[in-house]
């Protein structure tokens, strides 16, 4: 289906944003891309490749040098006018995705930056849809099942990434009364379910690389547990969801959790990966309290490759309701694949790219 829109997008050439640009270009969109000056060369090269692969002319894409943390996004008067005159759909993906980020920097980019984008979006006369990419982890330290209709809480956060994405989503949520907004909350995003390709070797890749270090030995002891799950979604599912809902009026006003409706427990996840890497699952399961204690010891990250900031996500007692997202995505033929159906693909890619 064609997509005859002019989309303004932040976050290019980031991991998800680059794939979304390719998907939208394939559908026929014209793209206005806010790019930080330090990424201009990389962005230009990627757009050249996308134009060739998708059969688009280079004038289908326009780079707007700028920065979400600056007033008017750091745009020149001319670029700002182009943005205001031409944009019909907005995708705001730019953010700091660092679990160890300092609060001041995270507040500047994730919160003030989102506020700056909101202010610009409010001035777009042709705006049809505004899509904001948040995260399931705005739930912070809440426990149990998290609904798509829930946001505000006082449960505190594990890090400044979670806190500032929460505060940023609060900013966007408050603008729903005046703007055609859809909020998307992905869970932990991993590689492409078909090719395994990824540019981010975090999340589940910590566990994959741990097992790859000594498959026979490390596969023997299961460091997961049966009480909590790690919710994983492949990047292609996230991108296809964003693209499919880009101009869907039924999505306006909704908050959608782009998560696996039936995620594996970390025990099941460990065994799934162990079988892919070593040909057999674990024999012994270590107590969760012992695993957590060991992983948080000062020297452990140098041995396991798992930074302390990432440890809590393997012991996170949260599940994510996806009823609204499933209802909207099903008519488009989009469903989140189960991790075991693509585990071999991402393991193979990680094994072939040991340096990341």
Buried (B, 14 or more C-beta within 10 A) or exposed (E): EEBEBBBBBBBBBBBBBBBBBBBBBBBBBBBBBBBBEEBEEEBBEBBEEBBEEBEBEEEBBBBBBBBBBEEBBBBEEEBBEBBBEBBBBBBBBBBBBBBEBEEEBBBBBBBBBBBBBBEBBEEBEEBBBBBBBBBBBBBBBBEEEBBBEEBEBEEEBBBBBBBBBBBBBBBBBEBBEEBBBBBBBBBBBBBBBEBBBBEBBBBBBBBBBBBBEEBEEBBBBBBBBEEBBBBBBBBBBBBBBBBBBBBBEEBBEBBBBBBBBEBBBBBBBBBBBBBBBBEEBBEEBBEBEEBBEBBEEEEBBEEBBBBBBBBBBBBBEBBBBBEBBBEBBEEBEBEBBBBBEBBBBBBBBBBEBEEE
